[in-house]
Amino acid sequence: MWLAVVVIVLTGYLLGNLNGSVMISMMQKDDVRNHGSGNGGLTNFVRNFGYGKALGVIAVDLGKAVLACLVGRLILENAGYGVEGAMLGGVAVSLGHDFPVLFGFRGGKGILSGLGVAAAVDYRCALLIIAVFVLTVALTRYVSLGSVLAGLAFGVCFCCFHWGNWVVCALAVFAALFVTVRHRANIGRLLHHTESKLSFHHKK
């Protein structure tokens, strides 16, 4: 069992290293982390490279999360822990996305990866997370606020739908707190009213 857990965590972490924003920006002979907030996430990518190539970033970051969850589910399903395996792979892929060894441990903040995890483990949670994010951004135009609330919704939704499965609940709460901590600088700017709002324009 422990060997299976190690395989799931390592596979998820290495898949998480495939950061869509960083890789696609490098294909343009650039690095998204050298611009704007210095973050290797979708928001910073769009602000500096536009919406044209954002679908590629989304596909990579969602795809790797779904794949990591499927691997975790496949490995532990015969032992009766398919959901737990999927969540473990999901947390590992998020850690790999945020702290990729292949890119100097400078990655994104795991929002797209988290959505991919939710979609792979429980679509109901994914739908609610999307609703929280879209509604928040639509009302406030703060992507960071939408991301933080979506991250917290991740933990709440999984605890509600999987109450009693303490492994899933613990992993979900960890992921939610992890996203919140990763956005601590954004939260500080939100409190001081200095956070940037969503714009449909980008730098040339």
N, C-alpha and C positions, 0 to 999 in steps of 0.2 A: 504493500500500500504506500509506504513512504517513498519508494522508488518511483511509483506512478506520480505522486505529488511533485517530486523533484522534476520529473520529465515535463509535467504540465507547466510548472512555474518557469522553467528554462525556455521551453518552446514559446510560451506566451511572451516572456520578456524579450526574446530575440525577435519575434514578430513585431513587437512594439517598437523596436529600433527602426523599422521601416517607416520613417516619418514622411508623410506625403508632402508637407510644405517645404521641408528642407531638401528632399530629393528633387522635387520638381523645380525649385528655385535654382538648385545646382545644375540642372539640365540647361538652365538659361545662363550658365557661367556666373552665378551669383549665389548669395546665401541670404535667405529671408531673415536670418538672425542678425544680420548686419544692418538692418533697417528698423525704423519705428521703435517698437517696444523691445526688440531684441528677442522676441518669443518665436518659437518654431511652431506656431499654431495657425489655424485657418484665418482668424480675424486679422492678424498681422500680415498674412500672405495677401489677403484681398486688398487691404489698405495700400500695399506697396506694389502688387503685381496685377491687381484688377480681378474681375470676376471670370475672365475668359478661361483660365486654367484651374479655377477653383474646383470644378467637377472632378478633376484628376486627384486633387488633394482629398476630397470627400471620399472618393472611391477607395483610395489606398487606406485611409484611416478607419473607415467603416469596415472595409474588407478584412483587414488584418485582425480587427477585434472579433468579428464573427468567426473567422478561422480559428483563432486561439480558443474561443469558447467551444467550438465544435470538436477540436482536438481534446480538450479537457473532458467534455461530455463522453466522447468515444472511449477514452481510456478508462473512465471510472463507471461507465454505465452498467457494465456486467456485474459490478460489485454493488450496484444499487445506489450509487452516488452520482448519477448523471448531472443533476442540477448543480450539486456542489462542485463537481469537476469543471463545469462550464463557468461558474462564477470565479473559481480559482484562476482559471485561464484568463478570464476577463480582467481581474485585478492585476495579474502579472503583465498583461499586454499594456495596461494603462501605466504601470511603473516603467516599462520599457519605452513607452512613448514620451513620458515626461523626462526620464533620465536615460537616454540612449547611449550605451557605451560606444557605439559606432560613430556617434557625433559629439563626442566630448561631454556626454551627460547633459547636454543642453537641448531640450526638446520643447514640446508644447505643454498644454495644461489638461489634456485628456478629455475634453468635452465630446468631440466626435467619437473617440474610442469608447467612452462611456455609453454613448447612444448605441453604438454597435453592440456592446455587451448586453445592454438592455433588450435590444431587438433579438439577439440570439438566445437569451435566457427566458425572457417573458415579454412578449409583444405588448401586453397591457401596460407594463411599466414604461416601455418605449413610447407609446402613444401619449401617456400622461406627461412624460418628461418633455416631449416635443411641444405639447400644449402649454406647459409652464414657460418654456423658453420663448416660444413665439409670442405668447400673450404679453410677457414681461417686456420683450424688446419692442413690440408694437406700441405699447403704452409709454415706455420710457426712452426708447432708442439707446439704451445702455446694454450692449452685448455682454459685458462683464457681469452685470446684475442678473441678466437672464441665465448666464452660465452658472453662477453661484446657486441661484434658486433651482435650476435644473439639476445640479449636482446634489443638492439637499433633497430634491424630489426623488432622486434615484434611491437614496437611503430609505426614505419614508415609504415609497411604493413597494419596494422589495420586502420591507418589514411587514407591511400590511398584507400583501398577497402570499407571503411565505412565513407568516408567524408560526413559530414552533420549530422551524428549521433554523437552529441557532447558528449553524455554519454560514448559511446564506445570509442571514440577517447581520452577522458580525462582519462579513466581507462587504456587504452593501453599506453599512455604517462607516466602515473604514474608508471605502471609496468616496463616500459623500464628504467626510471630514478632510480627506486628502485633497479633493477638488477645492474645498473652501480654503484650505491653507495655501494652496498654489495660487489662489486669487487674493491673497492678503494685501498685496500692493494695490490691486484694483479696489478692494474694499476701502482702503485708506483714502484713495482718491475720490471714491463715491461719497464718503463721509465729509470730505472737504470740498465737494462740488467741483473737482478739477478733472474728473474722468471724461475721456473723449466719448462722444456719442456716435452712433452709427451714421455713416455717410455713404452715399452712392457714388462718390467720386474717389479717385485714387491718384497717387502720385505718378507722374510720367517717368 
